[in-house]
């Protein structure tokens, strides 16, 4: 069974949408771990169907060492992103994890990924799940 780490911050909306789609498609054939930069984000991702969850820098850094894949917005690898919720330790831990990383090109930071089409979040999540995660899981 693949272990999927979903990381989000602030209100957990992006992570919740990702988890809901994963659980709708794969049910309990995957182990989804919600990793929130704060307790509110984690709680929202647990409501969306994550198998378990944890909050904060240490939980994220330690858990990303043992998951098979990490999903979330681009900001999870940018220190001080998400209004400061992504600590340098979180950014380094996620980027340095041996897990495969599939990141959505969404950020509130002053960062532009050149060559990436601007699609609405639901379309990005659909592409993430159907094109990238599906091939990784199967």
Secondary structure, 3 states (H helix, E strand, C coil): CCEEEEEECCCCHHHHHHHHHHHHHHHHHCEEEEEECCHHHHHHHHHCCCCEEEECHHHHHHHCCCCCEEEEEHHHHCCCCCCCCCCHHHHHHHHHCCCEEEEECCCCCCCCCCCCCCCCHHHHHHHHHHHHHHHHHC
